[in-house]
């Protein structure tokens, strides 16, 4: 039964991260929940993969999408790993990752895999559809509107 209790505690850490850090933008809680040895295995180029790099990245995201809301759609946990499928919706009102503000609202679904040890996040891995994100921002054309070939004639 102890394993199940630990899994539930790990899931509670991730729920708190989503509610207080991602939605509440409380970066003191970020420091509390992320271990000093935290590693972001999905850190973008130029962003350190450590705890401070993750914090700077999330703060920049929060500034670029100040109305962003994160919803946990599904959560699965086993051992020390917690997987969440989330939906993020927000309006891009600030520059982010080299992309100027577009004023457009985006909705993204993505997956996070977090490893939790002793009540703190020690590892993060992320999967998201960047093509959809950039298309919604208007940075890339909608693939469905691009001609696929020359009409037969």
C-alpha positions in Angstrom: 0.0 0.0 0.0 2.9 2.3 0.6 3.7 2.4 -3.1 0.2 3.6 -3.9 0.4 6.2 -1.2 3.7 7.5 -2.7 2.2 7.6 -6.1 -0.7 9.7 -4.9 1.7 12.1 -3.1 3.7 12.4 -6.3 0.6 13.2 -8.3 -0.3 15.8 -5.6 3.1 17.5 -6.2 2.4 17.8 -9.9 -1.2 19.1 -9.4 0.2 21.7 -7.1 2.9 22.6 -9.7 0.2 23.1 -12.3 -2.2 25.1 -10.1 0.3 27.3 -8.2 3.2 27.7 -10.6 1.7 27.4 -14.1 -1.7 28.9 -13.3 -0.8 31.0 -10.3 2.6 32.1 -11.5 4.1 31.7 -8.0 7.7 31.1 -8.7 8.5 30.8 -4.9 6.5 27.5 -5.2 8.6 26.6 -8.3 11.7 26.7 -6.1 10.0 24.7 -3.4 8.8 22.0 -5.7 11.8 21.6 -8.0 14.8 19.9 -6.5 18.2 21.7 -6.7 19.4 18.8 -8.9 16.4 19.3 -11.3 17.1 18.5 -14.9 14.9 19.5 -17.8 15.4 16.9 -20.5 13.4 19.1 -23.0 15.2 22.3 -22.4 15.1 24.4 -25.6 18.4 25.4 -27.2 20.1 28.2 -25.3 18.2 27.5 -22.0 20.2 25.8 -19.3 18.7 22.4 -18.4 18.9 23.1 -14.7 16.3 24.4 -12.1 17.2 28.0 -12.8 16.9 27.6 -16.5 13.5 26.0 -16.2 12.4 28.9 -13.9 13.6 31.6 -16.3 11.8 29.8 -19.2 8.5 29.5 -17.3 8.8 33.2 -16.3 9.3 34.3 -19.9 6.4 32.1 -21.0 4.2 33.7 -18.3 5.1 37.2 -19.5 4.4 36.3 -23.1 1.1 34.6 -22.2 -0.1 36.4 -19.1 -3.7 35.0 -19.3 -2.5 31.4 -19.9 -4.4 28.6 -18.1 -3.3 25.1 -17.8 -5.7 22.2 -17.3 -4.7 18.6 -16.5 -6.8 16.5 -18.9 -5.3 13.1 -17.8 -2.7 12.0 -15.2 -1.0 8.6 -15.0 1.6 7.7 -12.5 3.8 4.7 -11.8 6.7 4.5 -9.5 8.4 7.9 -9.3 7.0 9.1 -12.7 3.9 11.2 -13.3 2.6 11.8 -16.8 0.1 14.5 -17.5 -1.7 15.4 -20.7 -2.5 19.0 -20.4 -4.3 21.8 -22.3 -2.9 25.3 -22.3 -4.9 28.2 -23.6 -3.6 31.8 -23.7 -3.1 34.9 -25.7 0.4 35.8 -27.0 0.9 39.4 -25.9 4.7 39.4 -25.5 7.7 38.2 -27.4 8.7 34.6 -26.6 11.5 32.3 -27.9 12.4 34.8 -30.7 8.8 35.1 -31.9 7.3 38.6 -31.6 4.0 39.0 -29.9 1.1 38.2 -32.3 -1.9 39.0 -30.1 -3.4 35.6 -31.1 -5.0 33.2 -28.7 -3.6 29.6 -28.9 -4.8 26.3 -27.4 -2.2 23.5 -27.2 -2.3 20.0 -25.9 0.9 18.5 -24.7 2.5 15.8 -22.5 4.8 16.2 -19.5 6.6 13.4 -17.8 7.9 14.3 -14.4 10.1 12.3 -12.1 9.4 13.0 -8.4 11.7 12.2 -5.5 11.0 13.0 -1.8 8.2 15.4 -2.8 10.3 17.4 -5.3 10.5 17.3 -9.1 13.9 16.0 -10.2 13.4 15.5 -13.9 11.1 16.8 -16.7 10.5 15.7 -20.2 7.9 17.4 -22.6 6.3 16.6 -25.9 4.2 19.2 -27.7 3.1 19.9 -31.3 5.2 23.0 -32.1 3.8 23.1 -35.7 0.3 23.6 -34.3 1.5 26.3 -31.9 3.4 28.2 -34.6 0.4 27.9 -37.0 -2.0 29.2 -34.5 0.3 32.2 -33.9 0.4 32.9 -37.6 4.1 32.4 -37.8 3.7 29.4 -40.2 0.9 28.9 -42.7 -1.8 26.5 -41.9 -0.7 23.2 -43.6 -4.3 22.5 -44.7 -4.3 25.8 -46.8 -1.0 25.1 -48.6 -1.5 23.6 -52.1 0.0 20.1 -52.3 0.7 20.0 -56.0 0.0 21.4 -59.4 -3.5 20.7 -60.7 -3.7 18.2 -63.7 -4.4 20.0 -66.9 
